[in-house]
């Protein structure tokens, strides 16, 4: 089974990578199996301070957001608000994109009714965006039209940092901002912006500490007992909770994190495979090679050679 490095996840469960530019905090990401059919789509569990608008355009996805597992097989849009743990996987043919932005990018700095009643409440979390926008909803056609225009602006700008598409041109930023404000007005006209009642789930918040601990200590031996204690659970219940919430065992999740770091080191350094294995928390080179091949379909040296030939 092949694994793709998460398109908008980072080396820590809390995403710290800046979206866009300080003056325009907005980015897009695209994933399309037709452009890389050998790669499984797998965005590991993470959260960030940005608002995220996902477009599940084609394929079957397993979407987990704040403790809820959702199967998606039909086209739809989904909002993930700041601080929510989420992950996405797909093992089928897929096409997906994501717009990440800080609601502050929408501010007009004018004290008019739109700023008072829509923009400021979104910035401060007093208004809630809809979880899903589906084709059977009256707003879908207009929402879809506007989103695709935004996506075209990002693609055509050709301003990229790795897998992140950004906008540096003033005219591109202005067009994007105008279209995003039209998206919000479309939702408002459809009655889809509601007063926020979001109350962080204590278990979700505790799970963040577990994921952060794994990402900070992946190079060392990680004991299940230590992870369970972060949530004040016994090992057995913690293991069941982790598997039910994230759709994979804790051991599989830890191995995924370690393999992602190994993939990065293979791409960006000339370090020997043995050194990479040990630095990523694998105490046995045979186990590392076996786990790496199961995750990527290739042995570590094969992966490095193929990456450098591209």
C-alpha positions as CSV (number, residue, x, y, z in Angstrom):
1,X,0.0,0.0,0.0
2,X,1.5,3.3,-1.0
3,X,1.5,6.4,1.1
4,X,1.6,10.0,0.1
5,X,3.2,12.5,2.4
6,X,0.4,14.6,3.7
7,X,-0.3,17.5,1.4
8,X,-1.1,20.0,4.1
9,X,0.2,18.3,7.2
10,X,3.6,19.1,8.7
11,X,6.1,17.4,10.9
12,X,4.0,18.3,13.9
13,X,0.4,17.5,14.5
14,X,-0.3,21.1,15.0
15,X,0.4,22.7,11.6
16,X,2.9,25.5,12.0
17,X,3.6,26.2,8.3
18,X,2.5,29.7,7.3
19,X,-0.4,29.8,4.9
20,X,0.4,32.2,2.0
21,X,2.1,35.4,3.1
22,X,1.8,37.4,6.3
23,X,-0.1,40.1,4.4
24,X,-2.3,37.6,2.6
25,X,-2.7,34.4,4.8
26,X,-4.3,32.1,2.2
27,X,-3.1,29.0,0.3
28,X,-4.4,26.2,-1.8
29,X,-3.4,22.5,-2.1
30,X,-4.3,20.0,-4.8
31,X,-4.3,16.2,-4.9
32,X,-5.1,14.2,-8.0
33,X,-4.5,10.5,-8.4
34,X,-4.5,10.9,-12.2
35,X,-1.3,12.9,-11.9
36,X,0.3,10.4,-9.5
37,X,-1.7,7.2,-9.7
38,X,0.9,5.3,-7.7
39,X,0.3,7.3,-4.5
40,X,-2.3,6.7,-1.8
41,X,-3.9,9.9,-0.5
42,X,-3.2,10.1,3.3
43,X,-3.3,13.3,5.3
44,X,-2.5,12.4,8.9
45,X,-4.4,13.8,11.8
46,X,-3.5,17.4,12.4
47,X,-5.0,20.8,13.3
48,X,-4.1,24.4,12.6
49,X,-5.2,28.0,13.3
50,X,-6.5,28.5,9.8
51,X,-10.0,27.8,8.5
52,X,-10.0,25.0,5.8
53,X,-12.4,24.6,2.9
54,X,-12.1,21.1,1.4
55,X,-13.4,20.1,-2.0
56,X,-14.0,16.3,-2.3
57,X,-14.4,16.3,-6.0
58,X,-13.9,12.7,-7.0
59,X,-13.3,9.4,-5.1
60,X,-14.1,7.7,-1.9
61,X,-12.7,9.3,1.2
62,X,-12.5,8.5,4.9
63,X,-12.8,11.9,6.6
64,X,-12.3,12.3,10.4
65,X,-13.0,15.6,12.1
66,X,-13.1,16.1,15.8
67,X,-13.7,12.5,16.8
68,X,-16.3,11.8,14.1
69,X,-15.6,9.4,11.2
70,X,-17.3,10.3,8.0
71,X,-17.4,8.3,4.8
72,X,-17.5,10.4,1.6
73,X,-18.3,8.9,-1.8
74,X,-20.1,11.8,-3.5
75,X,-18.8,15.3,-4.4
76,X,-19.1,17.8,-1.7
77,X,-17.4,20.7,0.1
78,X,-16.5,20.6,3.8
79,X,-15.4,23.3,6.2
80,X,-12.9,22.6,9.0
81,X,-12.7,25.4,11.5
82,X,-9.7,26.4,13.6
83,X,-8.4,23.9,16.1
84,X,-10.4,20.9,14.9
85,X,-8.4,17.7,14.6
86,X,-8.9,16.2,11.1
87,X,-7.5,13.6,8.7
88,X,-8.3,12.3,5.3
89,X,-7.4,9.1,3.5
90,X,-8.4,7.6,0.1
91,X,-7.3,4.4,-1.5
92,X,-9.4,4.9,-4.7
93,X,-9.1,7.2,-7.7
94,X,-9.4,10.7,-6.2
95,X,-9.4,14.4,-6.8
96,X,-9.4,16.8,-3.9
97,X,-8.3,20.3,-3.1
98,X,-8.2,22.5,0.0
99,X,-8.3,26.3,0.5
100,X,-6.7,27.3,3.8
101,X,-7.2,30.9,5.0
102,X,-7.3,33.1,8.0
103,X,-10.8,34.8,8.2
104,X,-8.9,38.0,8.8
105,X,-8.0,38.0,5.1
106,X,-11.7,38.9,4.4
107,X,-11.6,42.1,6.6
108,X,-12.4,45.3,4.8
109,X,-11.4,47.5,7.7
110,X,-14.6,49.5,7.2
111,X,-17.2,49.6,9.9
112,X,-20.1,48.7,7.6
113,X,-22.9,46.1,8.2
114,X,-21.0,43.4,6.4
115,X,-18.0,43.8,8.6
116,X,-20.0,44.0,11.8
117,X,-22.5,41.2,11.0
118,X,-20.4,38.7,9.0
119,X,-16.6,39.3,8.8
120,X,-15.9,40.3,12.4
121,X,-18.0,37.4,13.9
122,X,-16.2,34.9,11.6
123,X,-12.8,36.3,12.6
124,X,-13.7,36.0,16.3
125,X,-15.4,32.6,16.0
126,X,-18.9,33.9,16.8
127,X,-20.3,32.6,13.5
128,X,-20.1,29.0,12.5
129,X,-19.5,27.9,8.9
130,X,-21.6,24.9,7.7
131,X,-19.8,21.5,8.0
132,X,-20.9,20.3,4.5
133,X,-22.1,21.9,1.2
134,X,-23.7,19.2,-1.0
135,X,-25.0,19.2,-4.5
136,X,-28.6,19.0,-3.4
137,X,-28.3,22.3,-1.5
138,X,-29.6,25.4,-3.3
139,X,-26.3,27.3,-2.7
140,X,-24.1,24.5,-4.2
141,X,-24.0,25.6,-7.9
142,X,-23.0,29.2,-7.1
143,X,-20.6,28.1,-4.3
144,X,-19.0,25.6,-6.7
145,X,-18.6,28.2,-9.5
146,X,-16.9,30.7,-7.2
147,X,-14.6,28.1,-5.6
148,X,-13.4,26.8,-9.0
149,X,-12.6,30.4,-10.0
150,X,-10.5,30.8,-6.9
151,X,-8.7,27.5,-7.6
152,X,-7.9,28.7,-11.2
153,X,-6.3,31.9,-9.8
154,X,-4.0,29.8,-7.5
155,X,-3.1,27.4,-10.3
156,X,-2.3,30.1,-12.8
157,X,-0.3,32.2,-10.4
158,X,2.4,29.5,-10.3
159,X,3.6,30.8,-6.9
160,X,4.5,27.6,-5.1
161,X,6.3,26.4,-2.0
162,X,6.6,22.7,-2.3
163,X,2.9,21.5,-2.5
164,X,1.5,24.9,-1.4
165,X,0.1,27.3,-4.0
166,X,0.1,31.0,-3.0
167,X,-0.7,34.4,-4.3
168,X,1.9,37.2,-4.3
169,X,0.4,39.5,-7.0
170,X,-1.8,42.3,-5.8
171,X,-4.4,41.7,-8.6
172,X,-4.5,38.0,-7.9
173,X,-5.0,38.7,-4.2
174,X,-7.8,41.2,-4.9
175,X,-9.7,38.8,-7.2
176,X,-9.3,35.9,-4.7
177,X,-10.5,38.1,-1.8
178,X,-13.5,39.3,-3.8
179,X,-14.5,35.7,-4.7
180,X,-14.0,34.5,-1.1
181,X,-16.3,37.3,0.1
182,X,-18.9,36.2,-2.5
183,X,-18.6,32.7,-1.1
184,X,-19.4,34.0,2.4
185,X,-22.3,36.1,1.1
186,X,-23.7,33.1,-0.7
187,X,-23.6,31.1,2.6
188,X,-25.2,34.0,4.4
189,X,-28.0,34.4,1.8
190,X,-28.6,30.6,2.2
191,X,-29.0,30.9,5.9
192,X,-25.9,28.7,6.5
193,X,-24.0,30.9,8.8
194,X,-25.1,30.3,12.4
195,X,-24.2,31.5,15.8
196,X,-21.3,29.5,17.1
197,X,-22.1,26.8,19.7
198,X,-18.8,25.0,19.4
199,X,-17.4,23.7,22.7
200,X,-14.1,21.9,22.4
201,X,-14.4,18.2,23.3
202,X,-12.0,17.5,26.2
203,X,-11.1,14.2,24.7
204,X,-10.2,15.9,21.4
205,X,-8.0,18.4,23.2
206,X,-6.3,15.5,25.2
207,X,-5.8,13.6,21.9
208,X,-3.9,16.7,20.6
209,X,-1.4,16.2,23.4
210,X,-0.9,12.6,22.4
211,X,-0.3,13.4,18.7
212,X,2.1,16.2,19.6
213,X,4.0,13.9,22.0
214,X,4.4,11.3,19.2
215,X,5.6,13.9,16.7
216,X,8.1,15.4,19.2
217,X,9.4,11.9,20.3
218,X,9.2,9.8,17.1
219,X,13.0,9.3,17.2
220,X,12.8,7.6,20.6
221,X,11.1,4.6,22.0
222,X,7.5,5.5,22.6
223,X,5.6,3.5,25.3
224,X,1.8,3.0,25.0
225,X,1.5,3.5,28.8
226,X,3.0,7.0,28.5
227,X,0.5,8.0,25.7
228,X,-2.4,6.6,27.7
229,X,-1.4,8.5,30.8
230,X,-1.6,11.8,28.8
231,X,-5.4,11.1,28.4
232,X,-5.8,9.6,31.9
233,X,-6.8,6.3,30.4
234,X,-5.7,2.7,30.8
235,X,-3.8,1.2,27.9
236,X,-6.6,-1.1,26.7
237,X,-9.2,1.7,26.6
238,X,-6.7,4.1,25.1
239,X,-5.9,1.7,22.3
240,X,-9.6,1.1,21.4
241,X,-10.2,4.9,21.6
242,X,-7.3,5.7,19.3
243,X,-8.2,3.1,16.7
244,X,-11.9,4.2,16.7
245,X,-11.1,7.9,16.5
246,X,-8.3,7.9,13.9
247,X,-9.0,4.7,12.0
248,X,-5.7,3.1,12.7
249,X,-3.8,1.6,15.6
250,X,-1.5,3.7,17.7
251,X,1.5,1.6,16.5
252,X,0.5,2.1,12.9
253,X,0.2,5.8,13.5
254,X,3.6,6.0,15.1
255,X,5.1,4.1,12.2
256,X,3.4,6.4,9.7
257,X,5.0,9.4,11.4
258,X,8.4,7.8,11.4
259,X,8.2,6.8,7.8
260,X,7.2,10.3,6.8
261,X,10.3,11.7,8.4
262,X,12.4,9.0,6.8
263,X,11.0,9.8,3.4
264,X,12.0,13.5,4.0
265,X,15.5,12.6,5.0
266,X,15.9,10.2,2.0
267,X,14.8,13.1,-0.3
268,X,16.8,15.9,1.3
269,X,20.0,14.3,2.7
270,X,22.7,11.7,1.7
271,X,22.6,10.1,5.1
272,X,23.0,6.3,5.1
273,X,19.8,4.3,5.4
274,X,20.9,2.8,8.7
275,X,21.4,6.2,10.2
276,X,18.0,7.4,9.0
277,X,16.4,4.3,10.4
278,X,17.8,4.9,13.9
279,X,17.1,8.6,13.8
280,X,13.5,7.9,13.0
281,X,13.0,5.5,15.9
282,X,13.5,2.2,14.3
283,X,15.8,0.0,16.3
284,X,16.1,-2.7,13.7
285,X,17.1,-2.0,10.0
286,X,15.2,-5.0,8.8
287,X,12.0,-3.8,10.4
288,X,12.6,-0.3,9.0
289,X,13.0,-1.6,5.4
290,X,10.0,-3.9,5.7
291,X,7.8,-1.1,7.2
292,X,9.1,1.5,4.6
293,X,8.3,-0.8,1.7
294,X,4.9,-1.7,3.0
295,X,4.1,2.0,3.3
296,X,5.6,3.3,0.0
297,X,5.9,0.2,-2.2
298,X,9.7,0.7,-2.4
299,X,12.8,0.0,-0.4
300,X,14.5,3.1,1.0
301,X,17.3,3.3,-1.5
302,X,14.8,2.7,-4.4
303,X,12.7,5.5,-3.1
304,X,15.8,7.9,-2.9
305,X,16.9,7.0,-6.4
306,X,13.5,7.4,-7.9
307,X,13.0,10.8,-6.2
308,X,16.3,12.1,-7.6
309,X,15.6,10.9,-11.1
310,X,12.4,13.0,-11.3
